[in-house]
Amino acid sequence: MNADKVKLQGGERLEPLGSGISVIVSDENHFSTDTILLADFSAPKKHERVLEFGTGCGAISLIWCRGIPPKSIISVDIQKAACDMLERSVRLNALGEIITVINEDLKKLGGTIDAGSIDMIAMNPPYKLGGSGIVNENAAKQIARHETECTTDDITRSASYLLRFGGRLCLCQRPERLTDVLDSMRRSGIEPKKLRFVQQRQSKAPKLFLVEGRRGGAPGGLVMLPTLLIEDEKGGFSTEMLSIYGDYKEGHV
């Protein structure tokens, strides 16, 4: 780790992700359990060229590098401050040959990334519709939580353009947005193929879903994966959740 080459700015701190990898986070740009779940669900293969939309602090892109990393990762965010943080995290972890950070609107990547050149795209998108709920006065948090800069349709259209035929789009979202996401995928030529709900515990309703769609996939054939339970019957983390956390859990779980 090249800690001596990276300077933290005011309000920033280092967060260990496990396997010797750390990420720079701040109050505006950080990550949650949803981030870790999506990183695991979308885990790329070593030969793949992958992309993360709305990367923020870059936790998903960095988690993908904890084991055997993919061939290349492109991490995109519209916020310059987030991209600057991730670029320093990339230097910190000596991952410059794998991760490329692009400060751009995901709707405007056509001139930067070749059409049909990406194997897999993942995004932890804003959960709330633009104009709904309580709008956060902090611009970075508002972009992360509300569809102010991109809609679900923007995400699926951009993904459809960049993915190769058969390429995958992986998203997480709140259950109340399920119809919106599946409908948007289909209208953009991405057929939903895998769906998994996440529950805090057996007695609770799902709080999240993870979905994978394939560009150009044949209609139908959606596979419902077993529900992921975060807690076991005793209130501790489930065996699967501990496995997903990996050695990130040391000092956190």
PADO-152466 format. One record per residue (C-alpha): residue in three letters; x, y, z. Coordinates in steps of 0.001 Angstrom, whole numbers, always signed. Layout:
N
+-----+---------+---------+---------+
: res :      xx :      yy :      zz :
+-----+---------+---------+---------+
: ALA :       X :       Y :       Z :
...
+-----+---------+---------+---------+
***
This chain:
253
+-----+---------+---------+---------+
: res :      xx :      yy :      zz :
+-----+---------+---------+---------+
: MET :      +0 :      +0 :      +0 :
: ASN :   +1350 :   +3440 :    -981 :
: ALA :     +50 :   +5420 :   +2007 :
: ASP :   +3044 :   +7760 :   +1890 :
: LYS :   +2015 :   +8920 :   -1616 :
: VAL :   -1600 :   +9773 :    -761 :
: LYS :   -2773 :  +12739 :   +1276 :
: LEU :   -6146 :  +12744 :   +3031 :
: GLN :   -8117 :  +15976 :   +2885 :
: GLY :  -10295 :  +17516 :   +5575 :
: GLY :  -13080 :  +15189 :   +6700 :
: GLU :  -11651 :  +12160 :   +4885 :
: ARG :  -10634 :   +8868 :   +6468 :
: LEU :   -9385 :   +5460 :   +5387 :
: GLU :  -11777 :   +2500 :   +5543 :
: PRO :  -10257 :   -1013 :   +5244 :
: LEU :  -12140 :   -3260 :   +2795 :
: GLY :  -10192 :   -6437 :   +3523 :
: SER :   -7394 :   -8275 :   +1720 :
: GLY :   -5101 :   -5309 :   +2234 :
: ILE :   -7289 :   -2888 :    +264 :
: SER :   -8577 :    +391 :   +1720 :
: VAL :  -10818 :   +3149 :    +397 :
: ILE :  -10863 :   +6866 :   +1156 :
: VAL :  -14303 :   +7927 :   +2390 :
: SER :  -15958 :  +11083 :   +3701 :
: ASP :  -19361 :  +12059 :   +5058 :
: GLU :  -20450 :  +12911 :   +1496 :
: ASN :  -18916 :   +9890 :    -254 :
: HIS :  -18996 :   +6603 :   +1623 :
: PHE :  -20548 :   +3153 :   +1298 :
: SER :  -23035 :    +876 :   +3021 :
: THR :  -23947 :   -2792 :   +3355 :
: ASP :  -25907 :   -2455 :     +88 :
: THR :  -22620 :   -1585 :   -1633 :
: ILE :  -20943 :   -4739 :    -349 :
: LEU :  -23917 :   -6899 :   -1354 :
: LEU :  -23917 :   -5527 :   -4907 :
: ALA :  -20149 :   -5943 :   -5216 :
: ASP :  -20552 :   -9617 :   -4291 :
: PHE :  -23620 :  -10178 :   -6495 :
: SER :  -21936 :   -8629 :   -9540 :
: ALA :  -18464 :  -10130 :   -8952 :
: PRO :  -16732 :  -10068 :  -12360 :
: LYS :  -14583 :  -12773 :  -13936 :
: LYS :  -10851 :  -12247 :  -14363 :
: HIS :  -11009 :  -11876 :  -18156 :
: GLU :  -13797 :   -9277 :  -18157 :
: ARG :  -13791 :   -5563 :  -18849 :
: VAL :  -16220 :   -4064 :  -16364 :
: LEU :  -17654 :    -681 :  -15483 :
: GLU :  -19199 :    +898 :  -12409 :
: PHE :  -21701 :   +3719 :  -12881 :
: GLY :  -21997 :   +6295 :  -10092 :
: THR :  -18920 :   +4952 :   -8356 :
: GLY :  -18828 :   +7527 :   -5531 :
: CYS :  -15901 :   +6663 :   -3277 :
: GLY :  -15275 :   +3579 :   -5433 :
: ALA :  -15890 :    +868 :   -2858 :
: ILE :  -17443 :   -1565 :   -5366 :
: SER :  -14594 :   -1167 :   -7853 :
: LEU :  -12058 :   -1700 :   -5077 :
: ILE :  -13893 :   -4703 :   -3579 :
: TRP :  -13741 :   -6325 :   -7027 :
: CYS :   -9951 :   -6240 :   -6600 :
: ARG :   -9847 :   -8018 :   -3225 :
: GLY :   -9292 :  -11414 :   -4821 :
: ILE :   -8456 :  -11985 :   -8491 :
: PRO :   -9419 :   -8707 :  -10207 :
: PRO :  -11042 :   -8458 :  -13624 :
: LYS :   -9000 :   -7496 :  -16682 :
: SER :   -9969 :   -3830 :  -16317 :
: ILE :  -12385 :   -1610 :  -14401 :
: ILE :  -13773 :   +1754 :  -15489 :
: SER :  -15226 :   +3750 :  -12588 :
: VAL :  -17505 :   +6630 :  -13605 :
: ASP :  -18985 :   +9429 :  -11528 :
: ILE :  -20420 :  +12845 :  -12347 :
: GLN :  -18954 :  +14359 :   -9167 :
: LYS :  -15374 :  +15607 :   -9478 :
: ALA :  -14746 :  +15370 :   -5727 :
: ALA :  -15723 :  +11692 :   -5695 :
: CYS :  -13460 :  +10955 :   -8663 :
: ASP :  -10551 :  +12730 :   -6982 :
: MET :  -11045 :  +10601 :   -3860 :
: LEU :  -11140 :   +7390 :   -5872 :
: GLU :   -8069 :   +8332 :   -7907 :
: ARG :   -6172 :   +8694 :   -4636 :
: SER :   -7574 :   +5356 :   -3417 :
: VAL :   -6365 :   +3759 :   -6652 :
: ARG :   -2850 :   +5127 :   -6057 :
: LEU :   -3014 :   +4066 :   -2428 :
: ASN :   -3710 :    +476 :   -3444 :
: ALA :   -1390 :    +479 :   -6496 :
: LEU :   -4291 :    -423 :   -8809 :
: GLY :   -3620 :   +2104 :  -11559 :
: GLU :   -3106 :    -622 :  -14171 :
: ILE :   -6597 :   -2021 :  -13498 :
: ILE :   -8864 :    +878 :  -12491 :
: THR :   -9497 :   +3925 :  -14715 :
: VAL :  -11525 :   +6758 :  -13175 :
: ILE :  -13687 :   +8905 :  -15461 :
: ASN :  -15370 :  +12103 :  -14254 :
: GLU :  -18381 :  +12219 :  -16573 :
: ASP :  -22159 :  +12026 :  -16779 :
: LEU :  -23089 :   +8384 :  -17468 :
: LYS :  -25408 :   +9647 :  -20216 :
: LYS :  -22429 :  +11122 :  -22107 :
: LEU :  -19990 :   +8218 :  -22308 :
: GLY :  -20547 :   +7502 :  -26004 :
: GLY :  -17455 :   +9415 :  -27113 :
: THR :  -15274 :   +8012 :  -24354 :
: ILE :  -16060 :   +4280 :  -24217 :
: ASP :  -16707 :   +2178 :  -27330 :
: ALA :  -20211 :    +821 :  -27832 :
: GLY :  -20545 :   -2880 :  -27050 :
: SER :  -17131 :   -3057 :  -25385 :
: ILE :  -18111 :   -3801 :  -21765 :
: ASP :  -18804 :   -7246 :  -20287 :
: MET :  -20565 :   -6125 :  -17106 :
: ILE :  -21881 :   -2901 :  -15586 :
: ALA :  -22921 :   -2454 :  -11958 :
: MET :  -24530 :    +452 :  -10166 :
: ASN :  -25921 :   +1201 :   -6731 :
: PRO :  -28362 :   +3835 :   -8058 :
: PRO :  -30310 :   +6592 :   -6316 :
: TYR :  -33180 :   +4910 :   -4497 :
: LYS :  -35683 :   +7761 :   -4620 :
: LEU :  -37477 :   +9308 :   -7588 :
: GLY :  -36537 :  +12894 :   -8343 :
: GLY :  -38735 :  +15236 :   -6321 :
: SER :  -39891 :  +12541 :   -3893 :
: GLY :  -39157 :  +12336 :    -196 :
: ILE :  -37144 :  +14857 :   +1794 :
: VAL :  -34526 :  +16453 :    -449 :
: ASN :  -31084 :  +16686 :   +1158 :
: GLU :  -29498 :  +20135 :   +1077 :
: ASN :  -26068 :  +18541 :    +581 :
: ALA :  -25597 :  +18251 :   -3210 :
: ALA :  -23455 :  +15100 :   -3075 :
: LYS :  -25927 :  +13281 :    -837 :
: GLN :  -28865 :  +14455 :   -2963 :
: ILE :  -27249 :  +13045 :   -6127 :
: ALA :  -26611 :   +9741 :   -4359 :
: ARG :  -30145 :   +9383 :   -2991 :
: HIS :  -32469 :  +11044 :   -5527 :
: GLU :  -32771 :  +10727 :   -9310 :
: THR :  -31636 :  +14317 :   -9866 :
: GLU :  -28788 :  +13590 :  -12312 :
: CYS :  -29961 :  +10317 :  -13857 :
: THR :  -33106 :   +8217 :  -13981 :
: THR :  -33481 :   +4452 :  -14143 :
: ASP :  -34108 :   +4809 :  -17881 :
: ASP :  -30869 :   +6789 :  -18269 :
: ILE :  -28990 :   +3977 :  -16540 :
: THR :  -30465 :   +1161 :  -18611 :
: ARG :  -30145 :   +3039 :  -21923 :
: SER :  -26487 :   +3877 :  -21283 :
: ALA :  -25781 :    +323 :  -20162 :
: SER :  -27446 :   -1106 :  -23268 :
: TYR :  -25222 :   +1062 :  -25483 :
: LEU :  -21982 :     +98 :  -23728 :
: LEU :  -22582 :   -3615 :  -23059 :
: ARG :  -21639 :   -6307 :  -25533 :
: PHE :  -24359 :   -8708 :  -26653 :
: GLY :  -24967 :  -10956 :  -23654 :
: GLY :  -23259 :   -8485 :  -21333 :
: ARG :  -24690 :   -8054 :  -17829 :
: LEU :  -26208 :   -5127 :  -15954 :
: CYS :  -26357 :   -5568 :  -12161 :
: LEU :  -28339 :   -3203 :   -9947 :
: CYS :  -29642 :   -3018 :   -6400 :
: GLN :  -32758 :   -1085 :   -5500 :
: ARG :  -35576 :    -829 :   -2978 :
: PRO :  -38482 :   -3318 :   -3475 :
: GLU :  -40965 :    -537 :   -4196 :
: ARG :  -38945 :    +270 :   -7351 :
: LEU :  -38952 :   -3316 :   -8674 :
: THR :  -41509 :   -2740 :  -11435 :
: ASP :  -39715 :    +437 :  -12553 :
: VAL :  -36373 :   -1357 :  -12854 :
: LEU :  -37578 :   -4501 :  -14638 :
: ASP :  -39703 :   -2477 :  -17065 :
: SER :  -36845 :     -83 :  -17820 :
: MET :  -34417 :   -2935 :  -18436 :
: ARG :  -36746 :   -4582 :  -20947 :
: ARG :  -37435 :   -1335 :  -22802 :
: SER :  -33662 :    -847 :  -23169 :
: GLY :  -33093 :   -4346 :  -24551 :
: ILE :  -31754 :   -5801 :  -21303 :
: GLU :  -33691 :   -8879 :  -20204 :
: PRO :  -33882 :   -9501 :  -16411 :
: LYS :  -32419 :  -12948 :  -15727 :
: LYS :  -31623 :  -13134 :  -11995 :
: LEU :  -33465 :  -11604 :   -9039 :
: ARG :  -32658 :  -11878 :   -5346 :
: PHE :  -34352 :  -10247 :   -2374 :
: VAL :  -32490 :   -9207 :    +782 :
: GLN :  -34117 :   -9326 :   +4234 :
: GLN :  -32731 :   -8205 :   +7570 :
: ARG :  -34175 :  -11327 :   +9173 :
: GLN :  -36738 :  -14038 :   +8420 :
: SER :  -39623 :  -12144 :  +10043 :
: LYS :  -39038 :   -8911 :   +8093 :
: ALA :  -40157 :   -7936 :   +4602 :
: PRO :  -37402 :   -7538 :   +1970 :
: LYS :  -35552 :   -4226 :   +2182 :
: LEU :  -33548 :   -4558 :   -1028 :
: PHE :  -33364 :   -6520 :   -4252 :
: LEU :  -30430 :   -7422 :   -6502 :
: VAL :  -31087 :   -7930 :  -10196 :
: GLU :  -28998 :   -9012 :  -13176 :
: GLY :  -30106 :   -8476 :  -16759 :
: ARG :  -28477 :   -9487 :  -20051 :
: ARG :  -28292 :   -7285 :  -23106 :
: GLY :  -30106 :   -9010 :  -25940 :
: GLY :  -31271 :  -11846 :  -23701 :
: ALA :  -34287 :  -13874 :  -24808 :
: PRO :  -37534 :  -12838 :  -23088 :
: GLY :  -38463 :  -14810 :  -19978 :
: GLY :  -36439 :  -17211 :  -17906 :
: LEU :  -36107 :  -14997 :  -14831 :
: VAL :  -34476 :  -17013 :  -12022 :
: MET :  -35511 :  -16226 :   -8450 :
: LEU :  -32513 :  -16826 :   -6213 :
: PRO :  -32930 :  -17743 :   -2523 :
: THR :  -33548 :  -14768 :    -249 :
: LEU :  -30385 :  -13408 :   +1352 :
: LEU :  -30839 :  -13064 :   +5131 :
: ILE :  -28500 :  -10574 :   +6795 :
: GLU :  -29148 :  -11918 :  +10305 :
: ASP :  -29484 :  -15465 :  +11616 :
: GLU :  -32170 :  -16655 :  +14037 :
: LYS :  -30070 :  -15474 :  +17016 :
: GLY :  -29736 :  -11895 :  +15738 :
: GLY :  -26123 :  -12191 :  +14627 :
: PHE :  -24869 :  -12049 :  +11058 :
: SER :  -25850 :  -15034 :   +8948 :
: THR :  -23197 :  -17449 :   +7698 :
: GLU :  -23661 :  -16182 :   +4146 :
: MET :  -23392 :  -12554 :   +5231 :
: LEU :  -20127 :  -13253 :   +7044 :
: SER :  -18843 :  -14966 :   +3898 :
: ILE :  -19790 :  -11932 :   +1774 :
: TYR :  -18068 :   -9560 :   +4188 :
: GLY :  -14894 :  -11660 :   +3985 :
: ASP :  -12028 :  -10250 :   +6039 :
: TYR :  -13697 :   -6802 :   +5874 :
: LYS :  -15602 :   -8076 :   +8896 :
: GLU :  -12461 :   -7904 :  +11049 :
: GLY :  -12972 :   -4807 :  +13168 :
: HIS :  -16429 :   -4145 :  +11706 :
: VAL :  -18563 :   -7197 :  +12530 :
+-----+---------+---------+---------+
***
